[in-house]
Amino acid sequence: MVPLLLVLLLILVLFGTGFAVEALWYIALAVLVLWVLGFLFHGSGSRWYRW
């Protein structure tokens, strides 16, 4: 019974990690798109970044 629970726990951890990693890829892609759009459509004479 214990090995079965350990395998199920391992599956849940790997599933959660995979979901988190994939979500981070989507967040990174969205930030990259916003960064490129900010670079392309900045006003003349101003900085294209705000920090």
N, C-alpha and C positions, 0 to 999 in steps of 0.2 A: 504494500500500500504506500509506503514512504517513497520508493523509487518512482511510482506513478505520479505522486504529488510533486516530486522534484522535477520531473520531466514537464509536467503541466506548468509549473512555475517558470521553468526555463523558456518554454514557449511563450508565455505571457511577457516575460522580460524582453525576449528577442523581438516580439511583435511590437511592443511599446517603443523600443529603441529604433526599429525600422520606421515606424510612423513618425517619430520625432525627427529622425535624420531626413526623411523625405519632406516633412513640413519645413525644416530649415533650408532645404534646397529651394523650395518655392518662395520662402521669405527672401532669401538671397537673390533670387532671380527678380523679384519685384523691386527690391532696392536697387539693383543694377539698372533696371529699366527706368526707374525714377531718376537715377543719377544721370543716365544718358540723355533723357528728355530735358532735364535741367541744364545740361551742358549745351544741348542743341538750341534750346529756346530761351536762352538768357537775354536780358536786355543789353543793349550796347553800352559800354562804359561801366558796367556793374559786374561784380563778381557773380559767378554762376552758382556758387555754394554759399551757405548761410552761416557756417560756423567759423 
